[in-house]
Amino acid sequence: MTLTNIEPGESARVLAIDLDSARQHRLRALGMIPGTQVTVLQKKRSGTLVINLRGTRFALGSAMADQIGVEYV
């Protein structure tokens, strides 16, 4: 399952990030590593997700969110 499958208000644990190394490095710098819990706050019509990651709100495009494997917590 990917992050795009999670509905607003639900939480998930990151399992894997399947992005190029530059984007993976950026997400790791923000604190998104396997095992991290994220909560989807909002889904925009464009597919953009607003998530809560370690107490900070981030927006992720749908293409990026499709490459982040998660499981429900």
PDB file of N, CA, C, O and CB in Angstrom:
ATOM      1  N   MET A   1       0.858  -1.169   0.000  1.00  0.00           N
ATOM      2  CA  MET A   1       0.000   0.000   0.000  1.00  0.00           C
ATOM      3  C   MET A   1       0.906   1.234   0.000  1.00  0.00           C
ATOM      4  O   MET A   1       2.008   1.206   0.548  1.00  0.00           O
ATOM      5  CB  MET A   1      -0.978  -0.003   1.235  1.00  0.00           C
ATOM      6  N   THR A   2       0.433   2.305  -0.615  1.00  0.00           N
ATOM      7  CA  THR A   2       1.220   3.534  -0.661  1.00  0.00           C
ATOM      8  C   THR A   2       0.535   4.641   0.140  1.00  0.00           C
ATOM      9  O   THR A   2      -0.613   4.506   0.565  1.00  0.00           O
ATOM     10  CB  THR A   2       1.435   3.984  -2.119  1.00  0.00           C
ATOM     11  N   LEU A   3       1.255   5.714   0.331  1.00  0.00           N
ATOM     12  CA  LEU A   3       0.740   6.832   1.114  1.00  0.00           C
ATOM     13  C   LEU A   3      -0.535   7.419   0.509  1.00  0.00           C
ATOM     14  O   LEU A   3      -1.370   7.951   1.240  1.00  0.00           O
ATOM     15  CB  LEU A   3       1.798   7.912   1.231  1.00  0.00           C
ATOM     16  N   THR A   4      -0.696   7.331  -0.804  1.00  0.00           N
ATOM     17  CA  THR A   4      -1.904   7.877  -1.435  1.00  0.00           C
ATOM     18  C   THR A   4      -3.167   7.103  -1.055  1.00  0.00           C
ATOM     19  O   THR A   4      -4.274   7.614  -1.228  1.00  0.00           O
ATOM     20  CB  THR A   4      -1.743   7.872  -2.946  1.00  0.00           C
ATOM     21  N   ASN A   5      -3.023   5.888  -0.544  1.00  0.00           N
ATOM     22  CA  ASN A   5      -4.169   5.080  -0.128  1.00  0.00           C
ATOM     23  C   ASN A   5      -4.700   5.461   1.253  1.00  0.00           C
ATOM     24  O   ASN A   5      -5.788   5.031   1.635  1.00  0.00           O
ATOM     25  CB  ASN A   5      -3.791   3.620  -0.135  1.00  0.00           C
ATOM     26  N   ILE A   6      -3.960   6.246   1.991  1.00  0.00           N
ATOM     27  CA  ILE A   6      -4.350   6.627   3.347  1.00  0.00           C
ATOM     28  C   ILE A   6      -5.300   7.821   3.268  1.00  0.00           C
ATOM     29  O   ILE A   6      -5.033   8.789   2.556  1.00  0.00           O
ATOM     30  CB  ILE A   6      -3.096   6.966   4.220  1.00  0.00           C
ATOM     31  N   GLU A   7      -6.392   7.747   3.992  1.00  0.00           N
ATOM     32  CA  GLU A   7      -7.400   8.810   3.989  1.00  0.00           C
ATOM     33  C   GLU A   7      -7.093   9.851   5.064  1.00  0.00           C
ATOM     34  O   GLU A   7      -6.406   9.546   6.039  1.00  0.00           O
ATOM     35  CB  GLU A   7      -8.807   8.220   4.206  1.00  0.00           C
ATOM     36  N   PRO A   8      -7.596  11.080   4.896  1.00  0.00           N
ATOM     37  CA  PRO A   8      -7.385  12.123   5.905  1.00  0.00           C
ATOM     38  C   PRO A   8      -7.849  11.667   7.286  1.00  0.00           C
ATOM     39  O   PRO A   8      -8.922  11.084   7.437  1.00  0.00           O
ATOM     40  CB  PRO A   8      -8.121  13.405   5.505  1.00  0.00           C
ATOM     41  N   GLY A   9      -7.022  11.944   8.279  1.00  0.00           N
ATOM     42  CA  GLY A   9      -7.309  11.558   9.651  1.00  0.00           C
ATOM     43  C   GLY A   9      -6.696  10.227  10.043  1.00  0.00           C
ATOM     44  O   GLY A   9      -6.650   9.898  11.228  1.00  0.00           O
ATOM     45  N   GLU A  10      -6.222   9.452   9.068  1.00  0.00           N
ATOM     46  CA  GLU A  10      -5.619   8.151   9.352  1.00  0.00           C
ATOM     47  C   GLU A  10      -4.105   8.267   9.448  1.00  0.00           C
ATOM     48  O   GLU A  10      -3.493   9.150   8.846  1.00  0.00           O
ATOM     49  CB  GLU A  10      -6.003   7.131   8.274  1.00  0.00           C
ATOM     50  N   SER A  11      -3.519   7.366  10.209  1.00  0.00           N
ATOM     51  CA  SER A  11      -2.067   7.333  10.379  1.00  0.00           C
ATOM     52  C   SER A  11      -1.499   6.065   9.770  1.00  0.00           C
ATOM     53  O   SER A  11      -2.185   5.048   9.662  1.00  0.00           O
ATOM     54  CB  SER A  11      -1.688   7.429  11.866  1.00  0.00           C
ATOM     55  N   ALA A  12      -0.241   6.137   9.376  1.00  0.00           N
ATOM     56  CA  ALA A  12       0.452   4.996   8.788  1.00  0.00           C
ATOM     57  C   ALA A  12       1.930   5.057   9.160  1.00  0.00           C
ATOM     58  O   ALA A  12       2.460   6.108   9.519  1.00  0.00           O
ATOM     59  CB  ALA A  12       0.273   4.971   7.245  1.00  0.00           C
ATOM     60  N   ARG A  13       2.571   3.910   9.062  1.00  0.00           N
ATOM     61  CA  ARG A  13       4.009   3.812   9.313  1.00  0.00           C
ATOM     62  C   ARG A  13       4.711   3.633   7.973  1.00  0.00           C
ATOM     63  O   ARG A  13       4.298   2.813   7.154  1.00  0.00           O
ATOM     64  CB  ARG A  13       4.343   2.627  10.290  1.00  0.00           C
ATOM     65  N   VAL A  14       5.764   4.397   7.755  1.00  0.00           N
ATOM     66  CA  VAL A  14       6.530   4.316   6.512  1.00  0.00           C
ATOM     67  C   VAL A  14       7.317   3.007   6.501  1.00  0.00           C
ATOM     68  O   VAL A  14       8.022   2.681   7.456  1.00  0.00           O
ATOM     69  CB  VAL A  14       7.486   5.543   6.359  1.00  0.00           C
ATOM     70  N   LEU A  15       7.185   2.263   5.400  1.00  0.00           N
ATOM     71  CA  LEU A  15       7.923   1.012   5.234  1.00  0.00           C
ATOM     72  C   LEU A  15       9.110   1.177   4.301  1.00  0.00           C
ATOM     73  O   LEU A  15      10.204   0.696   4.594  1.00  0.00           O
ATOM     74  CB  LEU A  15       7.005  -0.074   4.708  1.00  0.00           C
ATOM     75  N   ALA A  16       8.900   1.855   3.178  1.00  0.00           N
ATOM     76  CA  ALA A  16       9.949   2.009   2.175  1.00  0.00           C
ATOM     77  C   ALA A  16       9.686   3.261   1.350  1.00  0.00           C
ATOM     78  O   ALA A  16       8.545   3.685   1.168  1.00  0.00           O
ATOM     79  CB  ALA A  16      10.029   0.763   1.263  1.00  0.00           C
ATOM     80  N   ILE A  17      10.777   3.838   0.857  1.00  0.00           N
ATOM     81  CA  ILE A  17      10.687   5.014   0.001  1.00  0.00           C
ATOM     82  C   ILE A  17      11.401   4.672  -1.302  1.00  0.00           C
ATOM     83  O   ILE A  17      12.612   4.454  -1.311  1.00  0.00           O
ATOM     84  CB  ILE A  17      11.315   6.292   0.691  1.00  0.00           C
ATOM     85  N   ASP A  18      10.657   4.624  -2.395  1.00  0.00           N
ATOM     86  CA  ASP A  18      11.192   4.211  -3.689  1.00  0.00           C
ATOM     87  C   ASP A  18      11.304   5.422  -4.610  1.00  0.00           C
ATOM     88  O   ASP A  18      10.576   5.534  -5.596  1.00  0.00           O
ATOM     89  CB  ASP A  18      10.301   3.118  -4.332  1.00  0.00           C
ATOM     90  N   LEU A  19      12.222   6.326  -4.277  1.00  0.00           N
ATOM     91  CA  LEU A  19      12.457   7.539  -5.060  1.00  0.00           C
ATOM     92  C   LEU A  19      13.928   7.610  -5.436  1.00  0.00           C
ATOM     93  O   LEU A  19      14.740   6.839  -4.926  1.00  0.00           O
ATOM     94  CB  LEU A  19      12.029   8.808  -4.271  1.00  0.00           C
ATOM     95  N   ASP A  20      14.271   8.529  -6.324  1.00  0.00           N
ATOM     96  CA  ASP A  20      15.680   8.713  -6.653  1.00  0.00           C
ATOM     97  C   ASP A  20      16.429   9.187  -5.405  1.00  0.00           C
ATOM     98  O   ASP A  20      15.817   9.663  -4.448  1.00  0.00           O
ATOM     99  CB  ASP A  20      15.850   9.729  -7.822  1.00  0.00           C
ATOM    100  N   SER A  21      17.735   9.054  -5.423  1.00  0.00           N
ATOM    101  CA  SER A  21      18.529   9.305  -4.217  1.00  0.00           C
ATOM    102  C   SER A  21      18.416  10.744  -3.712  1.00  0.00           C
ATOM    103  O   SER A  21      18.448  10.967  -2.502  1.00  0.00           O
ATOM    104  CB  SER A  21      19.978   8.983  -4.489  1.00  0.00           C
ATOM    105  N   ALA A  22      18.287  11.714  -4.600  1.00  0.00           N
ATOM    106  CA  ALA A  22      18.181  13.111  -4.154  1.00  0.00           C
ATOM    107  C   ALA A  22      16.887  13.340  -3.381  1.00  0.00           C
ATOM    108  O   ALA A  22      16.896  14.003  -2.344  1.00  0.00           O
ATOM    109  CB  ALA A  22      18.250  14.070  -5.358  1.00  0.00           C
ATOM    110  N   ARG A  23      15.779  12.798  -3.874  1.00  0.00           N
ATOM    111  CA  ARG A  23      14.500  12.964  -3.171  1.00  0.00           C
ATOM    112  C   ARG A  23      14.477  12.152  -1.884  1.00  0.00           C
ATOM    113  O   ARG A  23      13.930  12.604  -0.877  1.00  0.00           O
ATOM    114  CB  ARG A  23      13.329  12.548  -4.075  1.00  0.00           C
ATOM    115  N   GLN A  24      15.066  10.955  -1.905  1.00  0.00           N
ATOM    116  CA  GLN A  24      15.151  10.165  -0.674  1.00  0.00           C
ATOM    117  C   GLN A  24      15.943  10.911   0.384  1.00  0.00           C
ATOM    118  O   GLN A  24      15.555  10.948   1.551  1.00  0.00           O
ATOM    119  CB  GLN A  24      15.792   8.797  -0.949  1.00  0.00           C
ATOM    120  N   HIS A  25      17.048  11.501  -0.027  1.00  0.00           N
ATOM    121  CA  HIS A  25      17.886  12.263   0.906  1.00  0.00           C
ATOM    122  C   HIS A  25      17.107  13.436   1.493  1.00  0.00           C
ATOM    123  O   HIS A  25      17.206  13.703   2.691  1.00  0.00           O
ATOM    124  CB  HIS A  25      19.160  12.773   0.199  1.00  0.00           C
ATOM    125  N   ARG A  26      16.345  14.126   0.679  1.00  0.00           N
ATOM    126  CA  ARG A  26      15.535  15.262   1.143  1.00  0.00           C
ATOM    127  C   ARG A  26      14.498  14.806   2.168  1.00  0.00           C
ATOM    128  O   ARG A  26      14.335  15.444   3.208  1.00  0.00           O
ATOM    129  CB  ARG A  26      14.834  15.949  -0.049  1.00  0.00           C
ATOM    130  N   LEU A  27      13.804  13.719   1.886  1.00  0.00           N
ATOM    131  CA  LEU A  27      12.802  13.225   2.827  1.00  0.00           C
ATOM    132  C   LEU A  27      13.451  12.738   4.123  1.00  0.00           C
ATOM    133  O   LEU A  27      12.907  12.951   5.206  1.00  0.00           O
ATOM    134  CB  LEU A  27      11.987  12.095   2.190  1.00  0.00           C
ATOM    135  N   ARG A  28      14.610  12.087   4.016  1.00  0.00           N
ATOM    136  CA  ARG A  28      15.324  11.666   5.231  1.00  0.00           C
ATOM    137  C   ARG A  28      15.734  12.865   6.068  1.00  0.00           C
ATOM    138  O   ARG A  28      15.664  12.821   7.296  1.00  0.00           O
ATOM    139  CB  ARG A  28      16.561  10.837   4.870  1.00  0.00           C
ATOM    140  N   ALA A  29      16.162  13.940   5.408  1.00  0.00           N
ATOM    141  CA  ALA A  29      16.551  15.156   6.131  1.00  0.00           C
ATOM    142  C   ALA A  29      15.360  15.764   6.870  1.00  0.00           C
ATOM    143  O   ALA A  29      15.533  16.404   7.907  1.00  0.00           O
ATOM    144  CB  ALA A  29      17.147  16.188   5.161  1.00  0.00           C
ATOM    145  N   LEU A  30      14.157  15.566   6.340  1.00  0.00           N
ATOM    146  CA  LEU A  30      12.945  16.063   6.988  1.00  0.00           C
ATOM    147  C   LEU A  30      12.456  15.108   8.084  1.00  0.00           C
ATOM    148  O   LEU A  30      11.549  15.447   8.844  1.00  0.00           O
ATOM    149  CB  LEU A  30      11.844  16.272   5.946  1.00  0.00           C
ATOM    150  N   GLY A  31      13.050  13.928   8.163  1.00  0.00           N
ATOM    151  CA  GLY A  31      12.692  12.975   9.206  1.00  0.00           C
ATOM    152  C   GLY A  31      11.851  11.808   8.746  1.00  0.00           C
ATOM    153  O   GLY A  31      11.394  11.023   9.577  1.00  0.00           O
ATOM    154  N   MET A  32      11.628  11.663   7.440  1.00  0.00           N
ATOM    155  CA  MET A  32      10.834  10.548   6.943  1.00  0.00           C
ATOM    156  C   MET A  32      11.769   9.386   6.624  1.00  0.00           C
ATOM    157  O   MET A  32      12.415   9.357   5.577  1.00  0.00           O
ATOM    158  CB  MET A  32      10.006  10.961   5.687  1.00  0.00           C
ATOM    159  N   ILE A  33      11.825   8.443   7.537  1.00  0.00           N
ATOM    160  CA  ILE A  33      12.625   7.243   7.368  1.00  0.00           C
ATOM    161  C   ILE A  33      11.716   6.044   7.647  1.00  0.00           C
ATOM    162  O   ILE A  33      10.671   6.204   8.277  1.00  0.00           O
ATOM    163  CB  ILE A  33      13.883   7.249   8.315  1.00  0.00           C
ATOM    164  N   PRO A  34      12.092   4.852   7.193  1.00  0.00           N
ATOM    165  CA  PRO A  34      11.272   3.684   7.508  1.00  0.00           C
ATOM    166  C   PRO A  34      11.043   3.567   9.018  1.00  0.00           C
ATOM    167  O   PRO A  34      11.970   3.700   9.816  1.00  0.00           O
ATOM    168  CB  PRO A  34      11.935   2.403   6.971  1.00  0.00           C
ATOM    169  N   GLY A  35       9.798   3.318   9.380  1.00  0.00           N
ATOM    170  CA  GLY A  35       9.420   3.226  10.785  1.00  0.00           C
ATOM    171  C   GLY A  35       8.768   4.485  11.319  1.00  0.00           C
ATOM    172  O   GLY A  35       8.166   4.460  12.393  1.00  0.00           O
ATOM    173  N   THR A  36       8.874   5.583  10.593  1.00  0.00           N
ATOM    174  CA  THR A  36       8.290   6.849  11.020  1.00  0.00           C
ATOM    175  C   THR A  36       6.780   6.838  10.814  1.00  0.00           C
ATOM    176  O   THR A  36       6.290   6.344   9.798  1.00  0.00           O
ATOM    177  CB  THR A  36       8.925   8.020  10.257  1.00  0.00           C
ATOM    178  N   GLN A  37       6.051   7.379  11.770  1.00  0.00           N
ATOM    179  CA  GLN A  37       4.596   7.477  11.638  1.00  0.00           C
ATOM    180  C   GLN A  37       4.228   8.802  10.990  1.00  0.00           C
ATOM    181  O   GLN A  37       4.770   9.849  11.344  1.00  0.00           O
ATOM    182  CB  GLN A  37       3.904   7.338  13.016  1.00  0.00           C
ATOM    183  N   VAL A  38       3.302   8.749  10.037  1.00  0.00           N
ATOM    184  CA  VAL A  38       2.777   9.948   9.385  1.00  0.00           C
ATOM    185  C   VAL A  38       1.261   9.921   9.469  1.00  0.00           C
ATOM    186  O   VAL A  38       0.646   8.855   9.482  1.00  0.00           O
ATOM    187  CB  VAL A  38       3.250  10.042   7.903  1.00  0.00           C
ATOM    188  N   THR A  39       0.671  11.097   9.524  1.00  0.00           N
ATOM    189  CA  THR A  39      -0.782  11.235   9.526  1.00  0.00           C
ATOM    190  C   THR A  39      -1.177  12.089   8.337  1.00  0.00           C
ATOM    191  O   THR A  39      -0.630  13.173   8.139  1.00  0.00           O
ATOM    192  CB  THR A  39      -1.298  11.860  10.860  1.00  0.00           C
ATOM    193  N   VAL A  40      -2.122  11.607   7.544  1.00  0.00           N
ATOM    194  CA  VAL A  40      -2.622  12.395   6.421  1.00  0.00           C
ATOM    195  C   VAL A  40      -3.636  13.388   6.969  1.00  0.00           C
ATOM    196  O   VAL A  40      -4.630  13.000   7.584  1.00  0.00           O
ATOM    197  CB  VAL A  40      -3.259  11.482   5.310  1.00  0.00           C
ATOM    198  N   LEU A  41      -3.380  14.658   6.744  1.00  0.00           N
ATOM    199  CA  LEU A  41      -4.258  15.718   7.228  1.00  0.00           C
ATOM    200  C   LEU A  41      -5.280  16.130   6.188  1.00  0.00           C
ATOM    201  O   LEU A  41      -6.421  16.453   6.520  1.00  0.00           O
ATOM    202  CB  LEU A  41      -3.445  16.918   7.644  1.00  0.00           C
ATOM    203  N   GLN A  42      -4.866  16.117   4.918  1.00  0.00           N
ATOM    204  CA  GLN A  42      -5.742  16.625   3.868  1.00  0.00           C
ATOM    205  C   GLN A  42      -5.337  16.031   2.526  1.00  0.00           C
ATOM    206  O   GLN A  42      -4.156  15.813   2.258  1.00  0.00           O
ATOM    207  CB  GLN A  42      -5.698  18.166   3.813  1.00  0.00           C
ATOM    208  N   LYS A  43      -6.338  15.774   1.689  1.00  0.00           N
ATOM    209  CA  LYS A  43      -6.104  15.367   0.302  1.00  0.00           C
ATOM    210  C   LYS A  43      -6.720  16.429  -0.587  1.00  0.00           C
ATOM    211  O   LYS A  43      -7.915  16.709  -0.496  1.00  0.00           O
ATOM    212  CB  LYS A  43      -6.708  13.944  -0.003  1.00  0.00           C
ATOM    213  N   LYS A  44      -5.909  17.016  -1.442  1.00  0.00           N
ATOM    214  CA  LYS A  44      -6.393  18.033  -2.375  1.00  0.00           C
ATOM    215  C   LYS A  44      -6.909  17.360  -3.645  1.00  0.00           C
ATOM    216  O   LYS A  44      -6.556  16.217  -3.937  1.00  0.00           O
ATOM    217  CB  LYS A  44      -5.271  19.052  -2.713  1.00  0.00           C
ATOM    218  N   ARG A  45      -7.734  18.066  -4.385  1.00  0.00           N
ATOM    219  CA  ARG A  45      -8.253  17.527  -5.651  1.00  0.00           C
ATOM    220  C   ARG A  45      -7.133  17.209  -6.633  1.00  0.00           C
ATOM    221  O   ARG A  45      -7.250  16.281  -7.434  1.00  0.00           O
ATOM    222  CB  ARG A  45      -9.228  18.516  -6.287  1.00  0.00           C
ATOM    223  N   SER A  46      -6.056  17.970  -6.573  1.00  0.00           N
ATOM    224  CA  SER A  46      -4.930  17.760  -7.484  1.00  0.00           C
ATOM    225  C   SER A  46      -4.153  16.490  -7.143  1.00  0.00           C
ATOM    226  O   SER A  46      -3.282  16.077  -7.909  1.00  0.00           O
ATOM    227  CB  SER A  46      -3.993  18.964  -7.447  1.00  0.00           C
ATOM    228  N   GLY A  47      -4.456  15.866  -6.005  1.00  0.00           N
ATOM    229  CA  GLY A  47      -3.738  14.667  -5.584  1.00  0.00           C
ATOM    230  C   GLY A  47      -2.685  14.947  -4.535  1.00  0.00           C
ATOM    231  O   GLY A  47      -2.111  14.021  -3.962  1.00  0.00           O
ATOM    232  N   THR A  48      -2.427  16.223  -4.279  1.00  0.00           N
ATOM    233  CA  THR A  48      -1.450  16.593  -3.269  1.00  0.00           C
ATOM    234  C   THR A  48      -1.940  16.180  -1.890  1.00  0.00           C
ATOM    235  O   THR A  48      -3.117  16.340  -1.566  1.00  0.00           O
ATOM    236  CB  THR A  48      -1.171  18.101  -3.311  1.00  0.00           C
ATOM    237  N   LEU A  49      -1.030  15.646  -1.079  1.00  0.00           N
ATOM    238  CA  LEU A  49      -1.348  15.271   0.294  1.00  0.00           C
ATOM    239  C   LEU A  49      -0.682  16.234   1.254  1.00  0.00           C
ATOM    240  O   LEU A  49       0.474  16.611   1.064  1.00  0.00           O
ATOM    241  CB  LEU A  49      -0.908  13.826   0.586  1.00  0.00           C
ATOM    242  N   VAL A  50      -1.397  16.627   2.270  1.00  0.00           N
ATOM    243  CA  VAL A  50      -0.804  17.384   3.374  1.00  0.00           C
ATOM    244  C   VAL A  50      -0.693  16.388   4.514  1.00  0.00           C
ATOM    245  O   VAL A  50      -1.692  15.815   4.950  1.00  0.00           O
ATOM    246  CB  VAL A  50      -1.672  18.675   3.778  1.00  0.00           C
ATOM    247  N   ILE A  51       0.533  16.185   4.996  1.00  0.00           N
ATOM    248  CA  ILE A  51       0.768  15.197   6.039  1.00  0.00           C
ATOM    249  C   ILE A  51       1.386  15.845   7.263  1.00  0.00           C
ATOM    250  O   ILE A  51       1.968  16.927   7.189  1.00  0.00           O
ATOM    251  CB  ILE A  51       1.665  14.078   5.526  1.00  0.00           C
ATOM    252  N   ASN A  52       1.249  15.167   8.385  1.00  0.00           N
ATOM    253  CA  ASN A  52       1.927  15.562   9.610  1.00  0.00           C
ATOM    254  C   ASN A  52       3.049  14.557   9.811  1.00  0.00           C
ATOM    255  O   ASN A  52       2.809  13.356   9.936  1.00  0.00           O
ATOM    256  CB  ASN A  52       0.941  15.608  10.852  1.00  0.00           C
ATOM    257  N   LEU A  53       4.267  15.058   9.840  1.00  0.00           N
ATOM    258  CA  LEU A  53       5.456  14.231  10.003  1.00  0.00           C
ATOM    259  C   LEU A  53       6.273  14.793  11.143  1.00  0.00           C
ATOM    260  O   LEU A  53       6.865  15.865  11.022  1.00  0.00           O
ATOM    261  CB  LEU A  53       6.291  14.170   8.696  1.00  0.00           C
ATOM    262  N   ARG A  54       6.309  14.071  12.254  1.00  0.00           N
ATOM    263  CA  ARG A  54       7.078  14.492  13.429  1.00  0.00           C
ATOM    264  C   ARG A  54       6.686  15.892  13.897  1.00  0.00           C
ATOM    265  O   ARG A  54       7.543  16.687  14.281  1.00  0.00           O
ATOM    266  CB  ARG A  54       8.571  14.453  13.119  1.00  0.00           C
ATOM    267  N   GLY A  55       5.387  16.187  13.863  1.00  0.00           N
ATOM    268  CA  GLY A  55       4.884  17.457  14.364  1.00  0.00           C
ATOM    269  C   GLY A  55       4.930  18.609  13.380  1.00  0.00           C
ATOM    270  O   GLY A  55       4.595  19.740  13.734  1.00  0.00           O
ATOM    271  N   THR A  56       5.338  18.340  12.155  1.00  0.00           N
ATOM    272  CA  THR A  56       5.424  19.384  11.135  1.00  0.00           C
ATOM    273  C   THR A  56       4.560  18.999   9.950  1.00  0.00           C
ATOM    274  O   THR A  56       4.508  17.833   9.559  1.00  0.00           O
ATOM    275  CB  THR A  56       6.891  19.612  10.690  1.00  0.00           C
ATOM    276  N   ARG A  57       3.879  19.990   9.379  1.00  0.00           N
ATOM    277  CA  ARG A  57       3.025  19.758   8.208  1.00  0.00           C
ATOM    278  C   ARG A  57       3.853  19.876   6.933  1.00  0.00           C
ATOM    279  O   ARG A  57       4.639  20.808   6.764  1.00  0.00           O
ATOM    280  CB  ARG A  57       1.839  20.763   8.179  1.00  0.00           C
ATOM    281  N   PHE A  58       3.656  18.902   6.037  1.00  0.00           N
ATOM    282  CA  PHE A  58       4.335  18.897   4.750  1.00  0.00           C
ATOM    283  C   PHE A  58       3.327  18.592   3.661  1.00  0.00           C
ATOM    284  O   PHE A  58       2.339  17.894   3.892  1.00  0.00           O
ATOM    285  CB  PHE A  58       5.492  17.872   4.731  1.00  0.00           C
ATOM    286  N   ALA A  59       3.580  19.115   2.480  1.00  0.00           N
ATOM    287  CA  ALA A  59       2.770  18.795   1.308  1.00  0.00           C
ATOM    288  C   ALA A  59       3.609  17.923   0.386  1.00  0.00           C
ATOM    289  O   ALA A  59       4.773  18.218   0.118  1.00  0.00           O
ATOM    290  CB  ALA A  59       2.279  20.094   0.573  1.00  0.00           C
ATOM    291  N   LEU A  60       2.998  16.844  -0.095  1.00  0.00           N
ATOM    292  CA  LEU A  60       3.664  15.938  -1.030  1.00  0.00           C
ATOM    293  C   LEU A  60       2.786  15.787  -2.269  1.00  0.00           C
ATOM    294  O   LEU A  60       1.571  15.619  -2.162  1.00  0.00           O
ATOM    295  CB  LEU A  60       3.946  14.545  -0.369  1.00  0.00           C
ATOM    296  N   GLY A  61       3.400  15.849  -3.423  1.00  0.00           N
ATOM    297  CA  GLY A  61       2.664  15.610  -4.659  1.00  0.00           C
ATOM    298  C   GLY A  61       2.267  14.155  -4.763  1.00  0.00           C
ATOM    299  O   GLY A  61       2.869  13.294  -4.121  1.00  0.00           O
ATOM    300  N   SER A  62       1.259  13.877  -5.567  1.00  0.00           N
ATOM    301  CA  SER A  62       0.756  12.508  -5.680  1.00  0.00           C
ATOM    302  C   SER A  62       1.803  11.563  -6.275  1.00  0.00           C
ATOM    303  O   SER A  62       1.860  10.396  -5.888  1.00  0.00           O
ATOM    304  CB  SER A  62      -0.508  12.484  -6.535  1.00  0.00           C
ATOM    305  N   ALA A  63       2.622  12.039  -7.200  1.00  0.00           N
ATOM    306  CA  ALA A  63       3.648  11.179  -7.798  1.00  0.00           C
ATOM    307  C   ALA A  63       4.652  10.724  -6.737  1.00  0.00           C
ATOM    308  O   ALA A  63       5.087   9.573  -6.742  1.00  0.00           O
ATOM    309  CB  ALA A  63       4.379  11.921  -8.943  1.00  0.00           C
ATOM    310  N   MET A  64       5.011  11.623  -5.838  1.00  0.00           N
ATOM    311  CA  MET A  64       5.947  11.273  -4.772  1.00  0.00           C
ATOM    312  C   MET A  64       5.271  10.373  -3.742  1.00  0.00           C
ATOM    313  O   MET A  64       5.865   9.397  -3.286  1.00  0.00           O
ATOM    314  CB  MET A  64       6.495  12.543  -4.096  1.00  0.00           C
ATOM    315  N   ALA A  65       4.042  10.693  -3.378  1.00  0.00           N
ATOM    316  CA  ALA A  65       3.319   9.896  -2.378  1.00  0.00           C
ATOM    317  C   ALA A  65       3.075   8.471  -2.872  1.00  0.00           C
ATOM    318  O   ALA A  65       2.999   7.545  -2.064  1.00  0.00           O
ATOM    319  CB  ALA A  65       1.981  10.564  -2.032  1.00  0.00           C
ATOM    320  N   ASP A  66       2.950   8.282  -4.198  1.00  0.00           N
ATOM    321  CA  ASP A  66       2.769   6.944  -4.763  1.00  0.00           C
ATOM    322  C   ASP A  66       4.006   6.063  -4.601  1.00  0.00           C
ATOM    323  O   ASP A  66       3.919   4.842  -4.735  1.00  0.00           O
ATOM    324  CB  ASP A  66       2.413   7.050  -6.230  1.00  0.00           C
ATOM    325  N   GLN A  67       5.138   6.664  -4.319  1.00  0.00           N
ATOM    326  CA  GLN A  67       6.392   5.915  -4.195  1.00  0.00           C
ATOM    327  C   GLN A  67       6.785   5.651  -2.735  1.00  0.00           C
ATOM    328  O   GLN A  67       7.878   5.154  -2.464  1.00  0.00           O
ATOM    329  CB  GLN A  67       7.510   6.671  -4.892  1.00  0.00           C
ATOM    330  N   ILE A  68       5.894   5.982  -1.806  1.00  0.00           N
ATOM    331  CA  ILE A  68       6.182   5.784  -0.392  1.00  0.00           C
ATOM    332  C   ILE A  68       5.282   4.660   0.123  1.00  0.00           C
ATOM    333  O   ILE A  68       4.067   4.821   0.233  1.00  0.00           O
ATOM    334  CB  ILE A  68       5.965   7.106   0.426  1.00  0.00           C
ATOM    335  N   GLY A  69       5.897   3.530   0.432  1.00  0.00           N
ATOM    336  CA  GLY A  69       5.165   2.371   0.938  1.00  0.00           C
ATOM    337  C   GLY A  69       4.869   2.519   2.424  1.00  0.00           C
ATOM    338  O   GLY A  69       5.747   2.899   3.198  1.00  0.00           O
ATOM    339  N   VAL A  70       3.636   2.222   2.824  1.00  0.00           N
ATOM    340  CA  VAL A  70       3.226   2.385   4.216  1.00  0.00           C
ATOM    341  C   VAL A  70       2.355   1.213   4.663  1.00  0.00           C
ATOM    342  O   VAL A  70       1.899   0.411   3.849  1.00  0.00           O
ATOM    343  CB  VAL A  70       2.471   3.709   4.401  1.00  0.00           C
ATOM    344  N   GLU A  71       2.135   1.132   5.984  1.00  0.00           N
ATOM    345  CA  GLU A  71       1.184   0.193   6.558  1.00  0.00           C
ATOM    346  C   GLU A  71       0.407   0.934   7.629  1.00  0.00           C
ATOM    347  O   GLU A  71       0.922   1.868   8.243  1.00  0.00           O
ATOM    348  CB  GLU A  71       1.897  -1.076   7.140  1.00  0.00           C
ATOM    349  N   TYR A  72      -0.841   0.515   7.856  1.00  0.00           N
ATOM    350  CA  TYR A  72      -1.650   1.137   8.898  1.00  0.00           C
ATOM    351  C   TYR A  72      -1.038   0.864  10.267  1.00  0.00           C
ATOM    352  O   TYR A  72      -0.434  -0.184  10.493  1.00  0.00           O
ATOM    353  CB  TYR A  72      -3.101   0.621   8.844  1.00  0.00           C
ATOM    354  N   VAL A  73      -1.201   1.820  11.173  1.00  0.00           N
ATOM    355  CA  VAL A  73      -0.760   1.617  12.567  1.00  0.00           C
ATOM    356  C   VAL A  73      -1.969   1.425  13.455  1.00  0.00           C
ATOM    357  O   VAL A  73      -1.824   1.239  14.663  1.00  0.00           O
ATOM    358  CB  VAL A  73       0.094   2.815  13.071  1.00  0.00           C
TER     359      VAL A  73
END
